[in-house]
């Protein structure tokens, strides 16, 4: 049965810290819903009511565009091990870019990886758990290093050009604010 909490409890934080994968979901007022898998030790619980993750360069920048427009964000974790659980965090997301004055408050919580694009912070409105009984069992084998190697090969100039070419607007044409407000 689903259960709601007003914030992340200590046991739920412990569960989050054991996960190697999480999913983010955002949606514009009109257009495509975005659901993205994330990993690489980029998620942090900052307090019982605030979390953040390091957002790395990707093929698009949908989360940023959607948060600029609506702010709505859902983050989901699920157990792929013997003890089933699904955990959803609901709240308001905020995009924090290296040029923002709040960057210096959030960046120290992370190892800034090659291709770091921005940080997504979330003020939690509610937390929900559910059983996860139908989630299959999977065994974690390790992190992929392909994105890191790709970003290193691009270098700062190549990444800036990639952001200019591929990360300025969402697939629905919404501005992401990555390089300009």
Backbone bond lengths (Angstrom), bond angles and torsions (degrees), N, CA, C in turn:
res aa  C-N    CA-C-N  psi(-1)  N-CA   C-N-CA  omega(-1)  CA-C   N-CA-C  phi
1 X - - - 1.450 - - 1.531 110.84 -
2 X 1.306 115.33 142.65 1.466 120.62 178.89 1.521 110.13 -70.76
3 X 1.326 114.40 143.41 1.455 120.88 177.93 1.522 108.02 -136.03
4 X 1.343 116.34 136.93 1.457 121.20 179.94 1.523 110.77 -106.51
5 X 1.334 114.72 147.94 1.459 123.34 177.88 1.526 107.87 -132.23
6 X 1.324 118.21 151.66 1.462 119.97 177.43 1.530 113.11 -79.52
7 X 1.339 116.37 -14.32 1.460 120.63 -178.05 1.524 109.35 -159.83
8 X 1.332 116.25 174.66 1.463 121.77 178.21 1.524 108.80 -77.27
9 X 1.313 116.73 122.77 1.467 121.17 176.73 1.535 109.04 -82.00
10 X 1.310 116.78 168.76 1.470 120.31 178.03 1.526 111.46 -60.58
11 X 1.336 117.11 -41.14 1.471 118.79 -179.37 1.528 111.24 -68.46
12 X 1.322 117.95 -35.78 1.464 120.20 176.94 1.531 110.80 -69.95
13 X 1.317 117.89 -35.97 1.464 120.28 175.55 1.525 110.18 -63.39
14 X 1.306 116.78 -40.73 1.462 120.72 177.33 1.531 110.31 -61.37
15 X 1.326 117.06 -42.36 1.464 121.39 176.81 1.531 110.34 -59.93
16 X 1.333 117.31 -46.92 1.465 121.83 179.71 1.531 110.28 -57.71
17 X 1.306 117.10 -44.92 1.465 121.01 -176.97 1.530 112.97 -64.92
18 X 1.316 117.17 -20.19 1.471 121.21 179.35 1.528 112.47 -87.33
19 X 1.326 117.68 -11.03 1.466 120.83 -175.09 1.530 111.40 -86.71
20 X 1.319 115.64 143.56 1.460 121.85 178.72 1.522 111.96 -102.44
21 X 1.322 116.64 -6.17 1.453 122.37 -173.91 1.525 109.03 -142.98
22 X 1.330 116.12 139.25 1.460 120.90 170.68 1.521 108.35 -142.57
23 X 1.308 115.53 164.10 1.461 122.01 -177.87 1.518 109.23 -123.70
24 X 1.339 116.12 141.72 1.459 120.80 175.28 1.521 108.21 -116.04
25 X 1.323 116.22 143.09 1.457 121.36 178.42 1.530 108.99 -133.17
26 X 1.326 114.34 131.97 1.465 121.63 176.50 1.522 107.69 -140.70
27 X 1.328 115.04 163.83 1.465 119.50 177.84 1.520 109.15 -151.05
28 X 1.323 115.89 140.99 1.459 118.94 173.19 1.525 109.16 -78.97
29 X 1.308 117.16 172.45 1.464 120.30 176.14 1.525 109.26 -58.63
30 X 1.340 116.63 -43.28 1.459 122.38 173.44 1.516 107.80 -135.01
31 X 1.318 116.18 138.94 1.454 119.46 179.14 1.513 111.65 128.65
32 X 1.303 115.47 -164.50 1.455 122.25 -174.43 1.531 112.39 -77.40
33 X 1.324 115.41 140.41 1.464 122.10 170.70 1.522 106.50 -78.08
34 X 1.321 117.48 138.98 1.458 121.51 178.49 1.525 109.38 -110.79
35 X 1.312 115.77 131.37 1.456 122.90 176.21 1.519 106.81 -130.66
36 X 1.336 116.93 119.33 1.461 121.21 -174.24 1.513 112.17 -127.01
37 X 1.341 117.55 133.95 1.465 120.57 171.74 1.524 109.83 -81.43
38 X 1.316 116.60 145.35 1.467 122.32 179.75 1.521 109.04 -136.34
39 X 1.318 115.96 153.59 1.463 121.28 178.35 1.515 110.36 -158.46
40 X 1.318 116.29 -145.55 1.466 123.92 176.45 1.529 114.05 62.86
41 X 1.297 119.15 34.64 1.465 122.79 177.51 1.531 111.62 51.41
42 X 1.314 116.63 50.57 1.471 121.81 -176.85 1.519 113.47 -109.14
43 X 1.323 119.36 3.44 1.473 122.07 -175.87 1.520 111.16 -105.21
44 X 1.338 116.19 138.68 1.467 121.11 178.20 1.528 111.11 -135.98
45 X 1.315 115.78 136.19 1.466 122.14 168.27 1.524 105.95 -89.63
46 X 1.314 117.11 114.63 1.467 121.17 -177.36 1.519 111.61 -90.83
47 X 1.316 116.72 -28.79 1.460 123.48 176.45 1.524 106.22 -163.89
48 X 1.331 118.43 174.63 1.467 119.03 177.60 1.537 113.73 -61.35
49 X 1.339 117.18 -16.92 1.459 119.26 -178.12 1.522 113.82 -124.43
50 X 1.344 117.07 13.67 1.457 119.77 176.39 1.523 110.49 -146.04
51 X 1.334 114.55 134.40 1.456 122.05 176.02 1.526 107.97 -131.02
52 X 1.322 115.62 166.63 1.465 120.11 176.59 1.518 108.38 -155.04
53 X 1.323 114.26 155.87 1.462 118.32 171.99 1.516 109.90 -139.62
54 X 1.317 114.24 149.99 1.446 122.86 177.61 1.523 107.48 -79.73
55 X 1.319 116.34 122.20 1.459 121.60 -178.04 1.520 109.04 -99.54
56 X 1.316 115.32 120.67 1.454 121.74 -177.60 1.524 110.42 -97.70
57 X 1.311 116.58 157.66 1.457 121.90 179.44 1.522 110.22 -56.81
58 X 1.319 115.29 133.09 1.454 121.08 178.47 1.510 110.36 -138.92
59 X 1.317 114.56 -176.12 1.465 120.34 -175.65 1.526 111.65 -66.31
60 X 1.306 117.94 -25.63 1.458 122.65 177.27 1.510 109.41 -138.74
61 X 1.313 115.49 -172.99 1.468 120.81 179.85 1.525 108.55 -144.36
62 X 1.329 114.99 46.54 1.465 121.80 -174.42 1.525 112.35 -61.77
63 X 1.314 117.21 -44.09 1.468 120.48 -177.57 1.519 110.40 -56.15
64 X 1.306 117.01 -46.98 1.461 120.88 -179.71 1.525 111.04 -60.16
65 X 1.331 117.18 -48.27 1.466 120.60 -179.40 1.524 111.48 -60.03
66 X 1.321 116.62 -42.91 1.463 120.26 -178.86 1.526 111.79 -68.23
67 X 1.328 116.80 -39.57 1.464 119.59 179.91 1.524 110.97 -68.32
68 X 1.324 117.26 -37.36 1.464 120.34 176.29 1.525 109.50 -59.82
69 X 1.339 116.94 -39.40 1.461 120.60 -177.17 1.528 113.19 -79.47
70 X 1.345 117.40 -47.08 1.469 118.76 -171.33 1.522 115.31 -123.58
71 X 1.325 117.48 -25.50 1.460 120.85 -179.67 1.516 115.09 81.47
72 X 1.315 118.41 -13.21 1.468 120.80 -175.94 1.520 111.82 -72.52
73 X 1.327 116.06 134.23 1.461 121.50 -178.12 1.524 109.54 -146.56
74 X 1.320 115.82 136.55 1.460 122.50 170.92 1.515 107.13 -123.60
75 X 1.323 116.34 135.35 1.462 122.51 175.75 1.518 107.09 -121.62
76 X 1.333 116.57 133.78 1.459 120.61 -177.77 1.525 110.68 -126.92
77 X 1.312 114.23 137.20 1.461 123.34 171.44 1.520 106.51 -119.18
78 X 1.328 117.12 147.34 1.461 119.17 172.30 1.518 109.21 -144.96
79 X 1.290 114.21 144.50 1.459 120.52 -179.35 1.517 109.78 -81.40
80 X 1.325 115.59 132.70 1.459 121.88 174.08 1.526 110.35 -108.03
81 X 1.344 116.33 9.79 1.459 121.64 -179.18 1.529 109.50 -103.60
82 X 1.309 116.70 -172.77 1.471 122.28 -172.79 1.526 113.91 -58.70
83 X 1.327 117.45 -33.22 1.473 120.94 -177.43 1.535 108.99 -94.18
84 X 1.342 119.11 102.22 1.463 121.10 -174.57 1.530 112.77 -73.42
85 X 1.331 114.97 144.54 1.467 121.84 174.56 1.531 108.67 -170.85
86 X 1.311 115.35 139.87 1.460 122.25 169.47 1.522 106.37 -117.26
87 X 1.328 116.48 133.98 1.465 122.26 -179.29 1.522 108.33 -127.86
88 X 1.331 116.09 124.34 1.461 120.84 176.89 1.521 109.49 -118.04
89 X 1.332 114.32 135.84 1.459 121.89 174.01 1.526 106.74 -110.24
90 X 1.316 116.55 126.55 1.460 121.88 178.90 1.524 108.53 -113.21
91 X 1.330 116.29 138.06 1.451 116.84 178.20 1.507 113.70 177.65
92 X 1.323 113.36 -162.73 1.460 122.63 -179.73 1.517 108.80 -107.44
93 X 1.322 114.40 125.08 1.456 120.44 -178.90 1.513 112.00 -98.08
94 X 1.299 114.66 155.29 1.461 122.56 179.04 1.522 108.34 -139.07
95 X 1.324 115.89 134.90 1.453 121.68 177.75 1.524 108.20 -91.17
96 X 1.331 116.06 128.02 1.460 121.68 178.97 1.520 107.30 -120.03
97 X 1.308 115.16 116.71 1.460 121.66 -176.94 1.528 109.73 -103.80
98 X 1.334 117.31 158.40 1.467 119.46 -179.32 1.531 114.00 -54.24
99 X 1.313 119.08 -27.48 1.472 121.58 179.88 1.538 112.92 -80.57
100 X 1.321 117.80 -11.85 1.470 121.41 -177.66 1.525 111.15 -77.37
101 X 1.317 116.39 145.45 1.474 119.75 -178.15 1.524 112.25 -64.74
102 X 1.343 118.77 -24.46 1.466 121.18 179.56 1.530 113.04 -82.04
103 X 1.351 117.19 -6.82 1.465 120.40 179.27 1.532 111.09 -53.56
104 X 1.318 117.05 -43.08 1.468 121.07 -176.40 1.537 112.47 -66.59
105 X 1.317 117.78 -17.88 1.467 121.05 176.33 1.531 111.72 -82.74
106 X 1.322 116.97 -31.73 1.468 121.46 -175.14 1.527 113.55 -97.38
107 X 1.307 117.84 -39.91 1.469 121.61 -173.59 1.535 113.84 -56.37
108 X 1.337 120.41 -36.74 1.469 119.06 -179.09 1.540 114.54 -62.68
109 X 1.323 117.82 -13.22 1.470 121.01 178.60 1.529 112.72 -79.05
110 X 1.328 116.63 -7.47 1.458 121.32 -173.21 1.518 111.96 -127.23
111 X 1.318 114.63 155.11 1.459 121.14 162.94 1.531 104.34 -85.75
112 X 1.320 117.35 113.57 1.459 120.50 -177.67 1.527 108.88 -73.06
113 X 1.300 115.54 111.04 1.457 122.97 -175.38 1.523 111.05 -86.87
114 X 1.328 117.95 158.45 1.460 119.45 173.76 1.533 109.46 -55.83
115 X 1.316 116.41 134.83 1.455 120.62 -178.64 1.514 114.24 88.86
116 X 1.353 117.75 5.06 1.461 119.45 176.81 1.520 109.16 -55.38
117 X 1.320 115.60 127.26 1.454 121.60 -175.64 1.526 111.17 -110.22
118 X 1.321 115.81 -43.77 1.467 121.35 -176.86 1.521 108.22 -168.86
119 X 1.305 115.93 174.73 1.458 122.22 173.63 1.522 106.57 -117.95
120 X 1.315 115.48 138.15 1.457 120.80 175.18 1.528 106.64 -107.67
121 X 1.329 116.04 118.60 1.466 121.49 177.58 1.522 108.39 -106.73
122 X 1.313 116.17 150.61 1.461 121.05 -178.07 1.513 110.73 -135.72
123 X 1.330 115.65 125.81 1.465 121.94 169.36 1.523 106.33 -88.90
124 X 1.306 116.61 120.27 1.463 121.74 -173.10 1.529 111.04 -79.91
125 X 1.331 114.46 128.41 1.467 121.34 172.55 1.520 110.53 -90.43
126 X 1.337 116.35 -42.81 1.461 120.68 178.12 1.530 109.71 -158.05
127 X 1.318 114.51 161.63 1.454 123.79 -179.27 1.524 106.82 -126.87
128 X 1.328 116.53 136.83 1.457 120.30 -179.65 1.514 110.06 -131.34
129 X 1.317 116.16 136.96 1.457 121.37 171.02 1.524 108.58 -114.30
130 X 1.315 115.47 150.48 1.464 121.09 171.02 1.520 107.98 -144.80
131 X 1.321 116.34 172.28 1.465 121.23 -165.71 1.526 114.98 -65.12
132 X 1.295 119.51 -44.96 1.459 120.65 -176.70 1.514 114.04 72.52
133 X 1.320 117.83 19.35 1.464 121.10 -176.14 1.532 113.11 -63.14
134 X 1.320 118.51 -25.27 1.464 120.90 -177.86 1.531 113.04 -93.61
135 X 1.340 117.59 -2.69 1.469 120.43 178.76 1.529 108.25 -74.71
136 X 1.336 117.40 126.87 1.467 119.13 -177.44 1.528 112.83 -69.30
137 X 1.299 115.11 162.44 1.456 121.87 175.52 1.530 109.10 -83.62
138 X 1.330 115.99 132.97 1.459 122.09 175.55 1.516 108.34 -136.15
139 X 1.308 115.90 152.80 1.455 120.45 178.73 1.529 109.73 -107.93
140 X 1.307 116.15 127.33 1.465 122.36 177.74 1.523 108.98 -71.10
141 X 1.337 116.34 129.36 1.456 120.53 -179.66 1.513 113.37 -112.92
142 X 1.312 118.67 -11.78 1.455 121.00 178.76 1.513 111.53 136.46
143 X 1.325 114.85 171.78 1.463 121.74 179.34 1.523 110.26 -85.08
144 X 1.301 116.21 149.72 1.467 121.59 171.26 1.530 107.23 -83.34
145 X 1.317 116.73 146.88 1.461 119.20 177.22 1.533 112.32 -111.73
146 X 1.313 117.13 7.39 1.466 121.24 -175.30 1.531 112.42 -62.50
147 X 1.330 118.94 -42.75 1.465 121.18 179.90 1.528 110.51 -64.83
148 X 1.306 116.88 -42.18 1.467 120.73 178.36 1.532 110.61 -61.46
149 X 1.334 117.12 -46.41 1.462 120.95 179.49 1.531 111.15 -63.98
150 X 1.331 117.04 -39.50 1.466 121.94 178.25 1.528 109.99 -60.77
151 X 1.356 117.04 -47.71 1.468 121.57 -179.11 1.528 111.20 -65.10
152 X 1.314 117.28 -40.71 1.470 120.25 177.54 1.526 110.80 -61.80
153 X 1.321 116.65 -41.61 1.462 120.58 179.90 1.530 111.76 -66.78
154 X 1.315 117.57 -35.32 1.469 121.32 177.89 1.522 110.91 -66.91
155 X 1.330 116.93 -40.93 1.458 121.19 -175.78 1.520 111.03 72.83
156 X 1.322 116.77 174.50 1.465 121.57 -176.51 1.529 112.70 -60.37
157 X 1.317 116.23 -43.69 1.467 120.18 -178.66 1.531 110.46 -66.37
158 X 1.308 116.44 -44.80 1.464 120.72 179.43 1.512 112.82 -64.41
159 X 1.350 116.71 -38.65 1.463 120.00 177.19 1.520 111.14 -66.03
160 X 1.335 116.44 -43.06 1.470 119.78 178.64 1.531 110.43 -59.71
161 X 1.311 116.82 -40.22 1.466 120.20 178.42 1.533 110.46 -67.90
162 X 1.314 117.21 -40.52 1.469 121.49 178.08 1.528 109.70 -61.31
163 X 1.340 117.00 -45.78 1.468 120.42 177.95 1.526 110.14 -58.53
164 X 1.330 116.09 -42.95 1.467 120.84 179.71 1.530 110.52 -61.94
165 X 1.315 116.40 -44.08 1.464 121.15 -175.29 1.519 113.85 -79.42
166 X 1.337 118.60 -35.97 1.467 121.46 -167.69 1.533 115.90 -120.22
167 X 1.339 118.85 -14.72 1.467 120.10 -170.75 1.520 114.46 -119.52
168 X 1.338 118.79 14.84 1.470 121.95 -177.18 1.526 113.93 -84.34
169 X 1.323 116.34 -30.21 1.467 120.60 179.45 1.519 109.02 -136.55
170 X 1.312 115.71 154.38 1.459 121.49 177.42 1.524 109.63 -75.87
171 X 1.312 116.21 172.95 1.465 119.33 178.14 1.528 111.84 -65.12
172 X 1.316 117.00 -18.26 1.465 121.60 175.66 1.522 112.09 -96.26
173 X 1.349 117.44 6.52 1.459 121.32 175.77 1.518 115.45 86.72
174 X 1.330 117.72 12.87 1.468 120.71 178.84 1.524 110.29 -83.85
175 X 1.332 118.50 140.72 1.467 120.55 179.19 1.526 111.37 -69.79
176 X 1.332 116.05 141.60 1.466 120.85 179.34 1.525 112.77 -95.48
177 X 1.332 116.80 -21.05 1.462 119.65 -178.22 1.510 113.78 73.09
178 X 1.322 117.83 12.38 1.471 119.88 -174.87 1.531 111.64 -61.20
179 X 1.306 117.84 -47.31 1.455 119.23 -176.41 1.527 112.89 -104.49
180 X 1.320 117.67 -18.65 1.455 122.47 177.93 1.521 109.29 -144.02
181 X 1.321 115.83 155.41 1.478 119.53 176.09 1.508 110.60 -90.10
